[in-house]
Amino acid sequence: MASSTSRSAPDLDQLLKSLMLLSRITDQVLETLAVQTAVKGPLSTSKVRILRLLGTRGTKTATQAARFLAVSKPAVTQIADALIRARLLSRRTAKKDRREVELQLTKEGRKAFQAIHRRQRELVRLTITRSGDRNAGRWAETLSIIANALSKADETFHHFCLQCEAHADGRCILNGDAVECPYLMHGPSEGASANGGRKRRRSGQAG
């Protein structure tokens, strides 16, 4: 059992400070600076997330993108319009539902996504090299434990997507490593339970 001193106010404040610092540095280095050095012209965080979503999961509808980014469909339309003007994205009417539109990366869009990912990987590699501890697996495991525990500390995360690459390899911190992302499949309010699967009916429950 952990000692009471490990949860004392000074220790908690120090951990809080470290986590906040890590969050700010990560955002600045891996999102802002990495994007600026990898592609020409400024790209907002929302635009980068759209590139990442389509780059890792392929074509998605505007509705799926809106759910995943936790924004309105009109907001996704504005983002898509800007990316289309930049020739990074294309849009077409969905075959199954002609009221819906599908978004996919162009050749230039895929190049931009790959350039950003490549730059981010280089920065992470440099970080590990300079730290003296080159066990990337141990780093990933520790950070995953922290992120998982922190996400469960607030009920807000039952209705919020991390908007990250956790879904790219079929794993998600929030939904218990489920293969499918509920925000891409049907959204958090359309049958997705807090652990990422569809709600199961209890034995004897009325249909």
Steps between C-alpha positions, in 0.01 A plus 500: 500500500632845413611709793298807598798721421483399134159669489583805711412845371859595402546172311170541321580860411837395360338227290237747381769747400692230313190380314399853401853574383512178298165585341610848396838390369350206312244726334761759406765259372300213347204697371592863436871486412490160330222616268673832425821326396334213311255679270475829315256751638322505837268215599270529799470219752159404363637474146789283616257272683294460185815408307598254772154341512480451123866405474469219752144381439431590138184659362248619762171685481465856621275371778764255621766771492276734700439233764867414523608863539209582731391793282190584300453383144505861369839543673634192320366642173699820555816302579446280195444803276835647608682170444338460158619848402849395612466187281551273799148357508229391258128462558239286331140398551468176694371205301291348781343828612498782248418748775844426645843598369821302525841653568829357380858619467640602164850398397630827644297448815652158557847644445426769761371243749805280450738796528345604833511146634860459388604824672319403820674162499837672456433726798400205718812309394714805590325527836575138588863533387560809712334350806754220536219245540436358154231251595212648297271212599539580869429867434187413304374264769552752781333784312211273404443409865501867598266602218261212575484580872459873438218447251309292756530774762232707325162381374526754217713255306208260469363744242817637345748375245875533546528601133834326473666212319401243762249357252757449226619161627163382630556612859345782699578610854141603569311196376705217644710419192191432289576473130230737373485866599144581619531855370555372147249216515189659650593781737485503883127566517384240250554171675864525606566414861773663709738212427465537124262215419130493431276497805404147591152419613480331836340160522127542518505867401211609285579543131 
